[in-house]
């Protein structure tokens, strides 16, 4: 018996709707997976920024300390003595180091409880001043003793290696030995050294150890919505003397590093997939940008991880979780859409109202997709300020995204300013010139937009957020002020003892018409900037976000 015309139409409609359901299921599940990975990447990038800020602040603190007159005076006088005479005088209290000791102790208090030790050393590694005044006169690079009463013998090879690295770092740099287990305290800390120079000659050095537990407490406080079992770890991408890549910390083993568990936490990397990733990026240069990607592995459970390579310090940070938790929304969506497709089929066959049901189904699907695209939440962590410029930083911007909402008739404008060839400016004119340019850029934005939020979202990148109310300020007013501020930024900067810097910028402006802001704003504005050369006054365009 043949099918009637109506039945053939019904069968065709059923086939089309089933095909459409399968297509939507695959598309939505793929998009949801991508969103989950992007969410993990964003979390990893924010943790990397917190770590970089922690190290950068410590290096700047040590640099400022090294350039104090009290430090220069005491190392110059120490250099005139043999190490034996210096050690004897320090232990007998006959070497005048009181001013430098007072300054060392005062700055140590400012650093706070995370300070393992701030100190001043001679070129023979004799401790001239230290947070702990009881160890003055100690030699930090010496050969092992058979008996405690044996005299100190300098470990000359180790001393020469330290001096060499201090000279390579130069007057502008810091010798960062990395995050280590301190041989003195047995606790994990960031270990830094900075040379003290006079007229280009190395005359002494300063050192600083910062406990990492404060950093770990901050990282542990960052919750990840819908990923309660996620862990994070950080490892060295430079092999040790045994040719192994070692963990620096690993929350899957312990969230607090103690003397008892340090060996378990900082063991060699035992994840074969992670080792492959490290070997792939082991040749990165210090000047390279951070690298972010993902990989999957199996440790008895199916796992997915995203990683961020931090070339400046030769570290790699990972965020790991089970695939079942990361993709839980995807699995739910597949099940939901499968059931939904069955309901569609039943409704078509039973009620024979194909056209009306198709409209309802499409509307519900669009609503479902829209709702799931709104499930991203900003990281629930503390706010941070950019130390150099005083404006908000990338972490603050991410945390404030859910508070930035545009409404119909009251859009929000985002303006991104990127300093062109910033690394070349640092190389040619010095880090102080680069710092001055960053400060001047933030001051200009603050001057012309005093009532708006300004963020430093990258090493050479600033973001301006301009909300409106009932259309005020208008797009023309916003663009006029952006152009005026941009003109002021491009004014040549005279750098003392260096020369004149002629800064150039890339500028991108975007308009959010309605809805909450999200991390796609940064990528959209960066994409717009990368499509054009240096900005020119009057030719800056505004795109829809």
N, C-alpha and C positions, 0 to 999 in steps of 0.2 A: 504494500500500500504506500503510495507516494505522500510526501509532505505537502501540506497546503502552503499557499504563499505566505500566510501569517506565521506558520510554524517555521518556514525557512528564514523569515526575517528574524524571528525570535532566536533561532539557532545561531544566526550570523551575529546578532547582538550579544549573545552569550559568549561566543568565541572572542569577539572584540573586547568585551569587558574583562574576560579572564586574562587575555593578553595584556590589557592595560593594567590590571591589578599586579601581574607579575612584573611588568616594567617599572611601575611605581615602587613596588617593594624593593627591587634591586637598586633603583636610583636612590631612594631614601636611605636604605641601609648603607650604601656606599658613602653618601654624604654624611650620615651620622657617624660612621667610622672615621672619616676625615676630620670631623669636628672634634671627636674624642682625642685623636692624636694631636690636633692643633692645640687643644686645651692642655695636654700634657707638656707639649713643647713650650707653651707660654709659661707654665709653672716652672719648668727647668730654666728658662731664660731669666725669670725673675729671681730664682735662687742664685743663679750665676752672678747677676748684678749685685745682689746682697754680698756675696763672697768677694767680688772685685772691689766693692766699696769698702769692705772691712780691711782688705789688704792695702788699698790705696790710702785710706786714712792713717793706717799704721806707718806706711812709708813716708807720708807727708809729716807726721809727727816727728819721726826720727830725723828727717831732713832739717826741719826747723831747729831741732835740738843741736844738730851738728854745727849749725852756723852761728851759735851764740858766742859772744866774746869770752865767756867763762870757759867754754870747752876749748876754744882755740888757745887761750892762754895756758891752760894746764897741760895740754899735750905738747905744746912747744917747749915748755920747761922740762917736761919728762923726757923729751927726745935728746936733751943735752946730757942725760945721765945714762950710765950703763944700766942694763936691766937689774943687775945685782944691787947696785946702789939705790935705784928707784924702789926696788922691793923692800930693801932694808929700811929706807927712810919712811915709806908708807906704813910699814908694820910698827915702826917706832913713833909714828905721829910727827915726824920731823919734816915731812914734805907738805908745803902749803897748798892744800886742795879744798879749803873750807868753802870758798865761794862756789866752786863747781859742784861740791857735794850738796850744798844748800839748794842750788838750782836743779840738780838731779832729783833730789827728794821731793821738791815742790812739783816738778813736772810729773813725777811718778804718781803723786796724789791725784793730779788732774786726770791721768790716764785711768785710774780707778782700780777696782778689784781684779780686773783681767790682766793687769800688768805682772808678768813673771819677773821681769828685771830690766831696768834701763841703766846702761853703764857706759863709761868712758875707758878706752884702752890705749896703751902705748903700742908702738909697732912691734914690740916683743910679746904682746898680748898680756901685759901686766894690767890688772884691774886698778885704775887710778881712782875712779869714783863708781858707786853702784847704789841702787835702791837699798840694798842690804849692806850697810857700812861695815859689817863684820868681816866681809871677805876682801877688803881692800888689800892690795899687794899680791893677790893670788894670780898665778900664771894659768891661763886657760888652754894654752897649746903646749903641753909638756909631755915628756916620755913617761911611761908607767914606772912606778917605784916598786922596789922590792920591799922596802920598809918605810913607814911613815916618817922616820927621822932622816931619810935620805934627802939630799938637796935637790931642788928642781933642776931638770935638764930640759932646755927648750926643744920641742919637736919641730926642728927647723923646716922640714919639708912641709908640714902642715901650716906653719907660720908663713912660709913663702907662698903657698897656694892661696891663703887668705889675702895677703898683700897684693898678689897678682889680680885677684878678682875685684878687690877694692879699686885698683887702678883702672881696670877695664870699665867698671861702673862709672868712674870719674866723679867730678864734682857735682854733676847733675843727677847721677843715678844712685840706685840703692842695690846692694848685693843681697838678694832674697834667696836664702837657702831653702825656703819652702816651709811646709808644715811638718814638724818633726816631733818625736818624743824627746823632751828635754833631758839631757844626761844629768842635769842638776836637780830638777824637781820631779822628774819621772812623769810629768804631765805633758799632754800634747799642747804645742804652742806654735805660733808663727815666729820664725827666727829671721831677723834682719840685721844687716851691718851696713854702715855708711862711712865712707872715708872723710877725714877732715883735711882740707887742703889749704895751703898758703902759697900764693903766687904759683899755682900749678903743681906744687910739691906736696906729696902725701906726708903728713906729720903725725897722724894718729887716726883713731877711728872711734865710732860709737856703735853700740849694739842695743837691740830691743827684742824682748820676747813677750808675745801677747798670747795668753791662754785662749784656746779656741772654743771653750765651753760656752762662752757668751754668744759666739756666732752659731754654735749648734742649737742653743736654746731658741734663737730667732728662727732658724730653719725649721726646727721641730714644731714651732708654734703655727706654721703656715698649714692650714687645713686645706684639703682638696675635696670639694663637694662631690659626692657620689663615688669617691675613690678612697674609702676608709682604710683599705689595706695596702695602699701605695707606700713604697719605701724609696729612699734615695741614697746614693753613694757618690763618692768622689775618689778618683784614682790619679796617680801620676802617669803621664804619657811618655816620660823618659825612664828608661830601664835603670834599675839599681846595679850595683857592682856584680850581682849574680845574674844579670840579664833578665830580671823579673820586673813586671809592672805591679806596683803595690797600691793597695787602698789607702786613702788618707782618712776617710771615715765612711761608715756603712750603717745606716739606721736599721737594716735588716738584722744586724748582729747586736748593736747596742746604740742607744741614742745619747748616752753619756760615756765618754772615754775615760777610763781610770787606769791606774797602774796595773790592776789585776786583769783587765780585759784588753789592754792596748795591743798585745801580740795577736789576739784573735781578730781585732778590728782592722789592724794595719797589715794584714797578711798579703801575700801575693794574690793577684786577681786570678780567680779560679773559674771564671765564666769564659768559655772558649770563644763565644761570639763577641763578647766585650774585648777580649784580647785582639781579635781580628780588627775591630773598630779602632782600637788604640794604635795598632801597627799601621793601619791605613793613614792615620793622622799624625804619626810620630815625627814627621818631617815639617810640621807647621812652623812658621816663623813668628817671632814675638809680635811683629807688627800686623799680623793677619787679624781679620775680624773673627768674632766668635762663630762657630759652626754648629748648626742644629740639625738633627735628623732622628730617625727611629730604626729599631731592629727588633726581631723576635727571637726567642730562644725557649728551651725547655729544661727546667731543673727539677723535673718530677711533676711540674705543672706547666701548662702552656702560658708563657709570659710575653708581654710586650713592654718595650722600654723606649724612651726618648733620651737623647743625650745632647749635651752642649759642651763643645770643646772650647776651653779658655786658653788660647795660644800664649797670651802674655805671661802666664804662670805655668804653662805646660801641664794643665789639669783637664780632666774630663768629668763632668757631672752627669749623672743619670737619674731618671725617675722611672721606677719599675712597678708594674702591677700585673695581676692575672688578666688574661684576655677576656675571661668571663665577666670580670668587673668593668674593665675598660669598655667593652662592647655590649654591656648589659642593655643599654637603651636600644642598640641595634637589634638585638635578639627579641626584645619586647616589641619593637616596631614590626619586625618580620611576622611575629605571631599575631599581632594586632591586625596588620594588613591582610594576613591570610584569612583570619576569621571574617574580616570586613569583606573580602572578596566573596567568601561563601555566602554571606548575608546578601550581597548584591545579586548573586546568582539566584538565591531563593526568592528574593523580591521580584526579580524579572519574571521567573517562571510562575510564581503563585499569583501575583497581582496584575501582571501584564500592563504595567505602567512604565515602560522602558525609558521614555524621554525624561519624565519628571524625576525618576529615580537617579538617572545619570547626573542630572543637575545637582541633586541633593548630595550624591556621593562625591562629585568633584569638589563641591563647596566644603564638605567635611574633610576631604583629603588635604585641600589647601590649608584649612584651619589647623589640621593636625601638624602639618609640616611647619607652619608658621609658629605654632606653640613650641615645637621641639627645637626650633632655631633660636628661641628665646631662653633656653635653659642654661646657657652659659652664665656662670657667676664669677665675679671678680674675686681675687684672692683675699682671704680674711686675715690680713696681717697688719702690722704697725706701719705708720707713715714714716717716710724718710726724706730728709732734705739733702740736696746736693751741697756738699761741703764747700766747694769752690765758689759757686755763684750765689748760693743762698735760696735759689728757687726750688720748687718741688722736683723730684726725680722720677725716673721711669716707674718705680714701684708705686709711688703716689698716684701717678696717672692711671695705672692699671687698677688700683684699689678704688679710684674715684669714678670709674667708668659707669657703674650702675647708678651714680647720682647725676650723671649728665644726660638729661632727657630733653628731647626736642618735641614740641607740640605743634599742631597745625596752626600756622600763622606766627609761631614763635620758634624759628629754627635756631640751631646752634652752629656756629662757624668754628672750624679748626684750621689753624695756619701753622705749617711746618717750615722751619728755617734750617738749612743745612750749610755749614761752612765748607766751601769747596777746597779740596787739597789741604785739609787741616793737618794731616800727618806730615806733609811736606813743609808746612809753616813751622811745625815743631822741630823738624830736622834742620831747616835752614836758619831759623832765628832762635831756637831754643825753647824749652818747655815753658819758661816764664812768659815768653811772647804769646804762646798758644793759650796759656792760662788767662793772660790779659785780654785776649780777643774773646774768649768765652765770657769773661766778666762783663766786658763792654757790650756784648750781644745781649746778655740778660738784663743789663741796666737800661739799654735802649728799649727793649720790650716792656720793661716795668714802667719806664717813663711815659710811653705812649699808651699803655694799657694798664693803668694803675689799679683798676677795679676788676681785672680778669686774672684767671689762673694761668701761670706760666710753668712749664715743665721742661727739664732737661732729660730727653728720652734716649740720648745716645752720647757718645764721646764728643761728637761735633754737631749735635742735633737738638733743636728746641721745638716745643709744641705750645701753641697759644690756643686757649679755649675762650670763645666769646659767645655766651648765651644771649638771647634776645627775649624781649617781652612785647607781645602784640606788634611784632615787626620792627622794634626799635632796639639797637640801631639798625638801619637799613643796610642792605648789601653794599650800596655805594659808599656809605659812611665807613663800613668795615674795611673795604678795599682801599679807600683813600688813606686811612690810618696805617694799613699794612704797607702801602707804597711809601708813606712818609717815614715810617720806622725803618723800612728797607733802605731808603736813601741815606738815613743817618748811620746805619750799620756800615755802609760802603765807604764812609769817610776814612781816608788813610790814617793809620795809627802809627805814631812815632814812638818807637821803643828805645829807651835809653841804652846807649852803648851798643846798639844792634843795628838800627836803621828804621826804615819806614815799611810797614806792612800794608799791602793793598788788598783787603779782604774781598772775596767774591762769595756769593751765596746762590743756592738753589732754593726757590720758594714755591710752595704748593698750598693752595687754599681750598677747603672743602666745606660744603654746606649740608648739614644734617637737617632734613625737613621735619621729620617726626620720628619718635621712638627713642629708645635708649642707645647710648653709644656702645661700641664694642671694639675689640682689638684690630678688627679689619680696617679701621680708620687709618692706623699707622701704615699698613701695607699699601692701602689705596693712595695715600699721599706720597709715599716713597715711590710707588710706580709712576705717578704723575711727574715727580721730580726727575726720575731717571729717563723719562721720555724727552726731556728738554735740557738745554744747556744752562749756563748761568742766567739768573733772572735779570730782567731789565725793568726800569721804572715804567709803569703804565701798561706793561704787557703781562702782568700776573693774572692768571685766570682762576675762576672759582668753579670747582666741579661738584657734582652731587655725590654724596656719600651714602 
